[in-house]
Amino acid sequence: MKKKITFGVFSFIIGIVIAYYSESFFREIIQDIYKWSTSNKIKFVGKNFYIFSNKLYFITFGIGLLILTLENLNQEHIQMLKNGILSILIFVIILIGISAVDANMKILECTACNDGIRKLNWNEINYGMILGISVIISIIPNLIRIIKRTKKPVFNTHNK
């Protein structure tokens, strides 16, 4: 039990550190998805300045790594690798999906666009929400496996 708590706290902190250092990378990826999914009908304007994303982003990365770690503590290496790849794959698919849908919605809601090109300020995208939802959905298979593994059959314990 002490091992799980130690690994859990450590992985949560590592998840937050990863989120902190990968923030600008993911911002650029999301901006590229916005451009790509709309055939360059979105143009970013203004200064690309940000201090920190919202707290949801950091907390979900911490929780995501925590759950992935706890689910894989007693697994064999090949199963750990499969679980990690599945989570990353789901994360990428959801990230692309949410970003593409949001980008196209921004194009659709534009009524005064010149030549169909929507100008967005760099901070008009809710990066934290997109990344947070992507992480939460990507850890659902791990949560299901944890719940199935910890669920114990109920036996009739009444004495007759």
Secondary structure, 3 states (H helix, E strand, C coil): CHHHHHHHHHHHHHHHHHHHHHHHHHHHHHHHHHHHHCCCCEEEECCCCCCCCCHHHHHHHHHHHHHHHHHHCCCCHHHHHHHHHHHHHHHHHHHHHHHHHHHHHHHHCCCCCECCEEEEEHHHCCHHHHHHHHHHHHCHHHHHHHHHHHCCCCCCCCCC
